[in-house]
Amino acid sequence: MNLLVEIKQLFVILAYIKIIITELQTARGGRVRSTTPAEDRYIVLSAKRNRRTTAQQVANQFLAASGKQISRKTVARRLRGGRLYARRHVVCVPLTRQHRTARLQWCREHHNWTEQDWACVLFSDESRFSLSSDCRRQLIWRESGTSYRPENIQEKDRYPTCIIMVWAGIMINGRTRLHVVVNGTMTSQRYIDEVLLPRVRLLGWCCR
């Protein structure tokens, strides 16, 4: 019991020592920075030019350019100082200008719909789950609130061959059951005949 008390007291003492050291460093201006403001800007610019690069790769580029070696932790701190944070990129299907225009027009045409109008609508979508490696494990450097900027999006219209495809729909008062698509490629006609129509008929109302 006495040993536990002594250990707790030791941790308290160490915490106070750390606080004192921090205050002394602050009073003296802190530790000498390993990079200059110009070098900090170079580090941030390197990450912005290739947002999928790692902190270690930036450190290697910095070493090659300046002859000065810094750690990946230093790179990460400089990038945070430049308001760049490691985040997962958004994955989406490539959209042309015509796609975006059509979607905006659809929203404008339906923004005044009532709850009764939406009660007759089924939103459905399919998703593919890869059984191979997941590219979403890769991080990018981006500013807060910029998830959907073009440079932070990975457009993806092809999927790996080893996948599981599922379909489901939602409506104002519920959802459909999850449907697993098996045996071959999903064509538009097969989607209508085997997935969409059978489940819409089960709902008991006509979808728009």
Summary of the structure (lengths in Angstrom):
residues: 208
radius of gyration: 27.2
end to end distance: 73.0
largest distance: 77.1
contacts: 448
relative contact order: 0.10
helix: 49%
strand: 17%
